[in-house]
Amino acid sequence: MTDRRLLLVHAHPDDETIETGATMAKYAAEGAHVTLVTCTLGEEGEVIPEHLAHHAPDRDDTLGTYRIGELADACKAIGVTDHRFLGGPGHWRDSGMMGAASNGRPGCFWQADLDEAAAELVEIIREVRPQVLVTYDENGYYGHPDHIQAHRVSWRAFKLAADPAHPGGEPWRVAKFYYTAMPRSVMRRSAESMREAGVRFLVEDVDDMPFGCRDEDVTTEIDARPYVEAKIDAMRAHATQLSVDPPWFALSNDVGQQIFGVEHFILRAGVPGPPGPGAPHEAGGLGEPYDRETDLFAGIG
């Protein structure tokens, strides 16, 4: 298939790299048009390195502006040249973690009018005309309010973009709508590897994690291992948010996570394509049975 167009909607700078960086690099390198939409500047993020701590929101509140540059460098590392902020840079502010006082702040993404935000995304969809859209599940992957809102906005825009009655350009029907996913079996093997290496994992039992899905829920596995170095470079670009020591990385909690070159997805809407041979367990794959798609564009004519 030629003229492949992939649209990803993420909540904050660095989300795109952590969850889908290898996949984005793979498709960009293969000639697909990859569009990234980021919903906020990530103004509420915790700054890790001390030499950048002056950007923290409890100091001079310049973190969002600084992270624009980090995201630009990350996009360059993974070969993505089409990046937009939903509504423009800083139109909606980072809402902070669920339950934080910042959730109620006027102008934060959690408080965004759904129709307004979806209309902004409809314009992008109708301009780019992607066959595939990727975002989070209903829980926003792990319950962050901005991730949940990104799901709501994306799902509404996915439907409205195809509706001739909705204003804002020529209607476009996205063929496939995906959620990002992290299979629990992959998490368990990763936890074992990290313990053997003496790296502290997030929890003792992965079933206690606020994210993760059943293996049988995964419809699609993208083996992008040849592009994991590009993903690592993009992670390093997000220096305020990530400590990177391959094959591990950590957020501000200083608890290790594995860097994966194999990334997983769940097809929410659209017709699945034929399955293909997936990645082995030791590479971060689900292994046999190989009954999952290995291409986000599988089955699209």
Buried (B, 14 or more C-beta within 10 A) or exposed (E): EEEBBBBBBBBBBBBBBBBBBBBBBBBBBEEBBBBBBBBBBBBBBBBBEEEBBEBBBEEEEEBBEBBBEBBBBBBBBBBBEBBBBBBEBBBBBBBBBBEBEBBEBEEBBBBBEEEEBBBBBBBBBBBBBBBBBBBBBEBBBBEBBBBBBBBBBBBBBBBBBBEEEBEBBEBBEBBBBBBBBBBBBBBBBBBEBBEEEEBEBBEEEBEEBEBBBEBEEBBBBBBBBEBBBBBBBBBBBBBBBBBBEEBBBBBEEEBBBBBBBBBBBBBBEBEEBEBBEBBEEEBBBBBEEBEBBBBBBBBBE
